[in-house]
Amino acid sequence: MNDRPRAKRHAHQRFDLEVEMENTGDEIKRLQSCINDLISVLALPAIWSGSESSQIVGTLLDVLLAMLRLDFAYARLSDSSDGPPIEVVRLGHGQHPSVQPQQVGQALGRWLTGDQAASRFVVPDPAGEGEVSIASFSLGLQDQVGVLVAGSRRADFPTNIERLLLRVAANQAGIGLQEARRSGEQKRIGEALEQRVAERTAELTRANENLRLEIAERKRAEAQLRESEERWRDVFENNPTMYFVVDAAGKVMAVNPFGAEQLGYNVDELVGQPVLGVLYESDREAIQRNVAQCLKQIGQSMSWELRKVRKGGSVIWVRETAKAVLRVNGPIVLIACEDITEQKRAEEALRQAQADLAHVTRVTTMGELTGSLAHEVNQPIAAAVTNANTCLRWLAGDAPNIEEARAAAMRIVKDGTRAAEIISRIRLLFKKGTPERELVDVNEVIREMTVLLRNETTRGSISVRTELAADLPQVMGDRVQLQQVMMNLFMNSIDAMKDVDGTRELAIKSQRAENEQLMVSVSDTGVGLPPQQTDQIFNAFFTTKLHGTGMGLSISRSIVESHGGRLWAADNSPRGASFYLTLPTKVEAHE
């Protein structure tokens, strides 16, 4: 009876031993599996060596998902370049495949703040339904690289072994990611350095090419400058034109041999001397003003005429064209001089011939107006004789009337003065001499000519109408020449109306015009201008009169233009012609 209980006890002991051995074998298998998993985790750096951060994280999550049978694995990496973080997620079976890493990161955000390394939470499944246990681990020190999150629906997740594996994996990944970041940063730095080197090399290449081109261009410019200087020297020294280079103080900096020779000097005698020394004394002040104006208008050409004095004392006329240009040491004036002495002599001869011809024309016209002039002179003479007889009657009475005799004597003086004025005007028209410029009242000239031609207008039954502006300014001109112009225009209009039927009217009008000028118009109701020949009426020797000389209008236009004005003609409607002339009131007339 004692053997049976002993046998039973032995059977129980064998069973307990077998169970214990079976448990020990399972524990050994789990330990071997854990060691294998740990070896696999430790071998990961060899797998992802040289990989980028996203590839390292992807490989890590794939291994952890399969090794620990997770429902999801999530990692978020901070970007070293201050860009958006990199988020990666791996999902287990049964999870929504369309879940994005950003959605998982947003769902887990409240549990990933602060120092949550190795913490365990039960949270709503961010990739599915229900709840899930999560464990988070820092990648690198204090999340400087990122964070790793593992999630599983198992209630015991994570076990100590799983926590150990996750911690080792996180540490390995942190080291690998830091190495990858350093490698990437070194790679970027190397690429940036290579790019900078390439850019700098390209810049140096371009700079060298530009420098080569600049040197070549400078050589070409220097060659062109030498060639230009040689051409200038040839022109300056050999050109038969006087050239002067004068500084701002008026000293001669250079003169070409021809210019010095024309003035009777050699070059050395003029260089360094005041340019005023070779100018005619009365022209010096005007030339100083012109040069000063030229220096104010740098780069603009100016021209003028003046007289220069040769070494022997003789005088020559020149036309100077000057331009001021800037140089390093200040402005200088370049002057080209053209000898116009012969031209001036010819102009003077032409002027004298024109004056002689104008005088002949005036004398001829006055001869034609002998009857009219005699009538004009006879009127005050006859009045003086009548008043003299009256004065004698008042004095011859028994009681002489002294007051009436005195009044008659005063009328005699007035008539004599009027006759003297008429004769004086006639003498001026006969006068031959050089033009004399003075302030002239154009309205007074018109009235004088109207009085002289009164007999002609009366004989031709011509009415005279004048509209003279009261505020007409005076002009600077030659009174006799302007009288001749008015007389020629009036006589042309009178001749044009002698043989026409109907109204015969001579209208003279003076008025202010634009640009500080005055305008005079002489209009008639005569035969008008010759058809197709309007432009020729001011030509010398062109005439439509049977006994005309063809010089009146030509001389008149020359006189008006010499006074700085203009003379033209136009047809009237329905008949007749008008002559218009303008004269400047401010600008001094040109000779």
C-alpha positions in Angstrom: 0.0 0.0 0.0 3.0 2.2 0.5 4.2 1.7 -3.0 1.2 3.1 -4.7 1.4 6.5 -3.2 5.1 6.6 -3.8 4.4 5.8 -7.5 1.8 8.4 -7.7 4.1 11.0 -6.2 6.9 10.0 -8.6 4.4 10.4 -11.5 3.5 13.9 -10.3 7.2 14.8 -10.0 7.9 13.6 -13.5 5.0 15.7 -14.8 6.2 18.8 -13.0 9.7 18.2 -14.4 8.3 17.8 -17.9 6.3 21.0 -17.5 9.2 22.9 -16.1 11.4 21.6 -18.9 8.8 22.6 -21.5 8.6 26.1 -20.0 12.3 26.4 -19.9 12.4 25.5 -23.6 9.8 28.2 -24.5 11.8 30.7 -22.5 15.0 29.7 -24.3 13.2 30.1 -27.7 11.9 33.5 -26.7 15.3 34.5 -25.6 16.8 33.2 -28.8 14.2 35.1 -30.8 14.9 38.3 -28.7 18.6 37.8 -29.3 18.0 37.4 -33.1 15.8 40.4 -33.1 18.4 42.4 -31.2 21.1 41.2 -33.6 18.8 42.2 -36.5 18.4 45.7 -35.0 22.1 46.0 -34.4 22.7 45.0 -38.0 20.5 47.8 -39.4 23.3 50.4 -39.6 25.1 48.2 -42.0 22.0 48.0 -44.2 21.3 51.7 -44.3 24.9 52.9 -44.5 25.1 55.7 -47.0 21.3 56.0 -47.3 19.3 59.2 -46.9 17.2 60.0 -43.8 13.9 59.0 -45.4 15.4 55.7 -46.5 16.8 54.9 -43.1 13.4 55.6 -41.4 11.5 53.6 -43.9 13.8 50.6 -43.4 13.6 50.9 -39.6 9.8 51.1 -39.7 9.5 48.1 -42.0 11.7 46.0 -39.8 9.9 47.0 -36.5 6.5 46.4 -38.1 7.4 42.9 -39.1 9.6 42.1 -36.0 7.1 43.2 -33.3 3.9 42.5 -35.3 2.8 46.2 -34.9 -0.4 47.7 -36.1 1.5 50.8 -37.2 4.9 52.4 -36.9 5.4 56.2 -37.3 8.5 58.5 -37.3 8.9 62.2 -37.6 12.2 63.8 -38.4 13.1 67.4 -37.9 14.7 69.0 -41.0 18.2 70.6 -40.4 17.5 73.3 -43.0 14.5 74.7 -41.1 12.0 73.2 -43.6 8.9 71.2 -42.8 9.5 67.9 -40.8 9.7 64.6 -42.6 6.9 62.2 -41.6 6.8 58.4 -42.5 4.3 55.8 -41.4 4.0 52.0 -42.0 0.6 50.3 -41.4 -0.1 46.7 -40.4 -2.8 44.4 -41.7 -6.3 45.6 -41.1 -5.4 49.3 -41.2 -6.7 51.9 -43.7 -4.1 52.0 -46.5 -5.1 55.5 -47.4 -4.0 57.0 -44.1 -1.3 59.7 -44.7 1.7 60.3 -42.4 0.5 63.8 -41.6 -2.8 62.5 -40.4 -1.1 60.1 -38.0 1.2 62.9 -36.8 -1.7 65.2 -36.1 -3.5 62.5 -34.2 -0.5 61.7 -32.1 0.7 65.3 -31.7 -0.7 65.8 -28.1 1.2 62.8 -26.9 4.5 63.6 -28.6 5.1 67.0 -26.8 7.7 67.4 -24.1 9.9 64.7 -22.8 7.8 61.6 -23.5 10.6 59.2 -24.4 9.8 55.6 -23.7 6.4 56.5 -22.4 3.4 54.3 -22.9 -0.1 55.5 -23.7 -3.5 54.1 -24.7 -4.9 56.3 -27.4 -7.5 56.3 -30.2 -6.1 54.3 -33.1 -4.9 57.1 -35.6 -4.9 54.6 -38.4 -8.0 52.6 -37.7 -10.8 52.1 -35.2 -10.7 51.5 -31.4 -7.8 52.1 -29.2 -4.1 51.2 -29.5 -1.2 51.2 -27.1 1.7 53.3 -28.2 5.3 53.8 -27.1 7.4 56.8 -28.2 11.1 57.0 -28.3 13.4 60.0 -29.0 15.7 59.9 -32.1 18.8 61.5 -30.9 19.2 63.5 -27.7 16.1 65.4 -26.6 14.3 64.8 -29.9 17.0 66.8 -31.8 16.7 64.3 -34.7 13.0 63.2 -34.3 10.7 60.8 -32.6 9.7 57.2 -33.1 6.2 55.8 -32.2 5.1 52.2 -32.2 1.5 51.1 -31.8 -0.2 47.8 -31.2 -3.6 46.6 -30.2 -2.1 44.1 -27.7 -2.9 45.0 -24.2 0.6 44.0 -22.9 2.3 46.2 -25.5 5.1 47.0 -25.1 6.7 44.2 -23.1 10.1 44.8 -21.5 11.8 43.0 -24.4 9.8 45.0 -27.0 10.7 48.2 -25.1 14.3 47.2 -25.1 14.3 46.4 -28.8 12.5 49.7 -29.6 15.0 51.7 -27.5 18.0 50.0 -29.1 16.4 50.5 -32.6 15.7 54.2 -31.7 19.3 54.7 -30.6 20.7 53.0 -33.7 18.4 55.0 -35.9 19.3 58.2 -34.1 23.0 57.5 -34.7 22.4 56.6 -38.3 20.2 59.6 -38.9 22.7 61.9 -37.4 25.4 60.3 -39.5 23.2 60.6 -42.6 22.4 64.2 -41.7 26.1 65.0 -41.3 26.9 63.2 -44.5 24.0 65.0 -46.3 25.2 68.3 -44.9 28.8 67.5 -45.9 27.5 66.5 -49.3 25.5 69.8 -49.6 28.5 71.8 -48.4 30.7 69.9 -50.9 28.2 70.5 -53.7 27.8 74.1 -52.7 31.5 74.5 -52.6 31.9 72.8 -55.9 29.2 75.1 -57.3 30.9 78.1 -55.8 34.2 77.0 -57.2 32.5 76.4 -60.6 30.8 79.8 -60.5 34.0 81.5 -59.4 35.9 79.7 -62.1 33.3 80.8 -64.6 33.5 84.4 -63.3 37.2 84.4 -63.5 37.0 83.0 -67.0 34.5 85.7 -68.0 36.6 88.3 -66.3 39.7 87.1 -68.1 37.8 87.1 -71.4 36.4 90.6 -70.7 39.8 91.8 -69.7 41.2 90.3 -72.9 38.5 92.0 -74.9 39.0 95.3 -73.0 42.7 95.2 -73.6 42.1 94.5 -77.3 39.5 97.3 -77.4 41.9 99.6 -75.6 44.6 98.8 -78.1 42.2 99.5 -81.0 41.0 102.7 -79.3 44.6 103.8 -78.8 45.4 103.0 -82.4 42.3 104.9 -83.5 43.3 107.8 -81.2 46.8 107.9 -82.6 45.4 107.8 -86.1 42.8 110.5 -85.2 45.5 112.7 -83.7 47.7 112.3 -86.8 44.7 113.2 -89.0 44.0 116.2 -86.7 47.6 117.2 -86.8 47.6 117.0 -90.6 44.4 119.0 -90.8 45.5 121.5 -88.2 49.0 122.1 -89.6 48.4 121.8 -93.3 44.9 123.1 -93.8 44.7 126.5 -95.6 42.3 127.8 -92.9 43.2 129.7 -89.7 42.8 127.6 -86.6 43.2 128.9 -83.0 42.9 127.1 -79.7 42.2 129.5 -76.9 41.9 128.8 -73.1 39.2 130.3 -70.9 41.5 133.2 -70.0 41.8 134.2 -73.7 45.4 133.1 -74.2 46.4 131.3 -77.4 47.2 127.7 -76.7 47.8 126.7 -80.3 47.7 128.2 -83.8 48.3 126.5 -87.1 51.1 127.7 -89.3 48.7 128.9 -92.0 46.9 131.1 -89.4 50.1 132.5 -88.1 51.3 133.2 -91.6 48.1 135.0 -92.6 48.6 137.4 -89.7 52.3 137.9 -90.5 53.6 136.0 -87.5 55.2 132.7 -86.8 53.6 130.2 -84.4 55.9 130.8 -81.5 55.1 134.6 -81.6 51.4 133.9 -81.0 51.3 130.9 -78.6 50.9 132.1 -75.0 49.8 135.6 -76.0 46.3 137.1 -75.5 44.2 136.5 -78.6 42.8 140.1 -78.3 46.2 141.3 -79.5 45.4 140.4 -83.1 41.9 141.8 -83.0 40.8 145.2 -84.3 40.4 147.4 -81.2 36.8 148.4 -81.7 35.8 144.7 -82.2 37.4 143.4 -79.0 34.6 144.0 -76.6 32.0 142.3 -78.8 34.4 139.3 -79.3 34.9 139.0 -75.5 31.1 138.8 -75.1 30.8 136.2 -77.8 33.6 134.0 -76.3 32.0 134.3 -72.8 28.7 133.2 -74.3 30.4 130.3 -76.1 31.9 129.2 -72.7 28.5 129.1 -71.2 27.1 126.9 -74.0 29.7 124.1 -74.0 29.5 122.0 -77.2 27.4 124.5 -79.2 28.9 126.3 -82.2 28.7 130.0 -82.6 29.7 132.2 -85.6 30.5 135.9 -85.9 32.4 138.3 -88.1 35.3 140.5 -87.0 38.4 142.3 -88.1 42.0 141.1 -87.4 45.1 143.2 -87.5 48.2 141.8 -89.2 51.6 142.3 -87.9 52.3 145.1 -90.3 49.1 146.9 -89.3 46.8 146.0 -92.2 43.3 144.8 -91.4 41.5 141.7 -92.7 37.9 140.5 -92.3 37.3 137.0 -91.0 34.3 134.9 -90.1 35.0 132.8 -87.0 33.2 129.6 -86.0 33.9 128.7 -82.4 32.9 125.9 -80.0 33.9 125.4 -76.4 34.8 121.9 -75.2 35.7 120.5 -71.8 39.2 119.2 -71.0 40.8 117.9 -67.9 42.2 121.3 -66.9 39.1 123.2 -67.9 37.2 124.4 -71.0 39.0 125.5 -74.1 37.6 127.2 -77.3 38.3 125.9 -80.7 38.1 128.6 -83.4 38.2 128.2 -87.2 38.7 131.5 -89.1 37.7 132.1 -92.8 39.2 135.1 -94.6 36.3 137.1 -96.0 38.1 140.3 -96.8 37.4 140.0 -100.5 33.8 139.1 -99.8 33.4 142.2 -97.6 34.8 144.4 -100.3 32.4 142.9 -102.8 29.5 143.3 -100.4 30.5 147.0 -99.9 30.7 147.5 -103.6 27.3 145.9 -104.0 25.9 148.0 -101.2 27.3 151.1 -102.9 25.8 150.1 -106.2 22.5 149.4 -104.6 22.5 152.8 -102.9 23.4 154.5 -106.2 20.6 152.6 -108.0 18.2 153.5 -105.2 19.2 157.1 -105.5 18.7 157.1 -109.2 15.3 155.4 -108.7 14.3 158.1 -106.2 15.4 160.9 -108.5 13.6 159.3 -111.4 10.4 158.9 -109.4 10.7 162.5 -108.1 11.1 163.7 -111.7 7.8 161.9 -112.5 6.2 163.6 -109.5 7.4 167.1 -110.5 3.8 168.4 -110.9 2.7 166.9 -107.6 5.7 168.3 -105.8 5.2 171.7 -107.4 1.6 171.7 -106.3 2.5 170.7 -102.7 5.1 173.5 -102.5 2.9 176.1 -104.2 0.1 175.7 -101.7 2.0 177.1 -98.6 3.7 179.7 -100.9 0.4 181.0 -102.2 -1.0 181.0 -98.7 2.0 183.0 -97.5 1.5 185.6 -100.3 -2.2 185.9 -99.5 -1.5 186.4 -95.8 1.3 188.9 -96.6 -1.2 191.0 -98.7 -3.7 190.8 -95.8 -1.1 191.9 -93.4 -0.2 194.9 -95.6 -3.9 195.9 -95.8 -4.3 195.8 -92.0 -1.2 198.0 -91.7 -2.1 200.5 -94.6 -5.3 201.7 -93.0 -5.8 205.1 -91.3 -5.9 203.1 -88.0 -3.6 200.1 -88.5 -5.0 197.0 -86.9 -1.9 195.7 -85.2 -3.5 192.5 -83.9 -4.9 191.4 -87.2 -1.6 192.2 -88.9 0.3 190.2 -86.2 -2.1 187.2 -86.8 -1.5 187.4 -90.6 2.2 187.6 -90.0 2.1 184.5 -87.8 0.2 182.7 -90.6 2.9 183.7 -93.0 5.6 182.2 -90.7 3.5 179.0 -90.4 3.1 178.7 -94.2 6.8 179.4 -94.8 7.7 176.6 -92.2 5.3 174.2 -93.9 6.9 175.0 -97.3 10.4 174.5 -95.8 9.4 171.1 -94.4 8.1 170.0 -97.8 11.2 171.1 -99.5 13.3 169.4 -96.7 11.6 166.1 -97.3 12.1 166.4 -101.0 15.7 167.1 -100.5 16.1 164.0 -98.3 14.8 161.9 -101.1 17.3 163.4 -103.5 20.1 163.0 -101.0 22.9 160.6 -101.8 25.0 159.2 -99.0 25.5 156.3 -96.7 22.5 154.9 -94.7 22.0 156.4 -91.3 20.2 154.4 -88.7 17.9 156.1 -86.1 14.6 155.7 -84.4 11.9 156.2 -87.0 8.2 156.6 -86.6 6.7 154.5 -89.4 3.3 156.2 -89.1 5.0 159.6 -89.7 6.7 158.3 -92.8 3.4 157.0 -94.1 1.8 160.5 -93.5 4.7 162.3 -95.2 4.4 160.1 -98.3 0.6 160.4 -98.4 1.1 164.2 -98.5 3.7 164.1 -101.2 1.5 161.9 -103.4 -1.7 163.8 -102.7 -1.7 165.4 -106.2 -1.3 161.9 -107.9 -4.2 160.4 -105.9 -6.4 163.5 -106.7 -5.6 163.4 -110.4 -6.4 159.6 -110.5 -9.6 160.1 -108.5 -8.3 157.7 -105.9 -9.5 157.9 -102.3 -6.9 157.3 -99.6 -7.9 155.6 -96.3 -5.4 155.2 -93.5 -5.7 153.1 -90.3 -2.6 153.8 -88.3 -2.2 152.2 -84.9 -1.8 154.8 -82.2 0.6 152.7 -80.1 2.9 151.7 -82.9 6.5 151.5 -81.6 9.4 153.0 -83.4 11.9 151.0 -85.4 15.7 151.4 -85.8 16.3 152.2 -89.4 17.2 154.6 -92.2 14.4 157.2 -92.6 15.1 157.9 -96.3 15.2 154.2 -97.3 11.9 153.6 -95.5 10.4 156.7 -97.2 11.5 155.2 -100.6 9.8 151.8 -99.7 6.5 153.6 -98.9 6.7 155.8 -102.0 7.4 152.7 -104.2 4.5 150.7 -102.8 2.1 153.7 -103.0 3.1 154.5 -106.6 2.7 150.9 -107.6 -0.9 150.9 -106.2 -1.7 154.3 -107.8 -0.4 153.0 -111.2 -2.4 149.8 -110.9 -5.7 151.8 -110.5 -5.2 154.4 -113.2 -7.1 152.5 -115.9 -9.7 150.6 -113.9 -13.4 151.4 -113.7 -15.3 151.5 -110.5 -14.1 152.3 -107.0 -10.4 153.4 -106.7 -9.2 153.1 -103.1 -5.8 153.1 -101.6 -5.9 151.6 -98.0 -2.8 151.9 -95.8 -2.8 150.1 -92.4 -0.2 149.9 -89.6 -0.5 147.6 -86.6 1.5 145.6 -84.1 2.5 142.0 -85.1 3.8 138.9 -83.4 7.3 138.4 -82.2 7.9 142.1 -81.4 7.3 143.3 -84.9 5.1 145.8 -86.6 3.3 145.3 -89.9 2.2 147.7 -92.7 -0.2 146.8 -95.4 -0.8 148.8 -98.6 -4.0 147.6 -100.5 -5.6 148.8 -103.7 -8.5 148.0 -106.0 -6.4 147.9 -109.2 -5.7 145.3 -111.8 -4.1 142.9 -109.3 -0.9 140.8 -109.6 0.2 139.3 -112.9 -1.1 135.8 -113.3 1.4 133.0 -112.8 4.1 135.6 -112.2 3.4 136.6 -108.5 6.8 135.2 -107.4 8.7 137.2 -110.0 7.5 140.7 -109.2 10.3 141.2 -106.7 13.0 140.2 -109.2 15.3 142.8 -110.6 14.2 144.3 -114.0 10.8 142.5 -113.9 8.0 145.0 -114.7 4.5 145.1 -116.2 4.6 148.8 -116.9 5.3 150.1 -120.3 8.0 152.5 -119.2 9.0 150.8 -115.9 12.5 149.9 -114.9 11.6 146.8 -112.8 13.8 147.9 -109.9 11.3 149.5 -107.5 10.0 146.4 -105.8 13.4 144.7 -105.9 15.0 147.7 -104.1 12.1 147.8 -101.7 12.6 144.2 -100.7 16.3 144.6 -100.3 15.8 147.7 -98.0 13.2 145.8 -95.8 15.3 142.7 -95.5 18.4 144.9 -94.6 16.2 146.2 -91.7 15.5 142.6 -90.5 12.0 142.5 -92.0 10.0 140.8 -94.8 8.1 142.1 -97.8 5.5 140.0 -99.7 2.4 140.5 -101.9 -1.0 138.8 -102.2 -4.1 139.2 -104.4 -7.2 140.9 -103.1 -10.8 139.7 -103.5 -12.6 140.6 -105.8 -9.8 142.7 -107.3 -6.6 144.5 -106.5 -3.5 143.5 -104.6 -2.0 144.0 -101.2 1.6 144.4 -100.2 2.7 143.5 -96.6 5.9 144.4 -94.8 7.1 143.6 -91.3 9.9 145.3 -89.4 11.4 144.4 -86.0 10.8 146.8 -83.1 13.3 145.4 -80.6 16.1 143.7 -82.5 18.5 146.0 -84.2 18.2 145.8 -88.0 20.9 144.0 -90.0 23.0 146.0 -92.5 
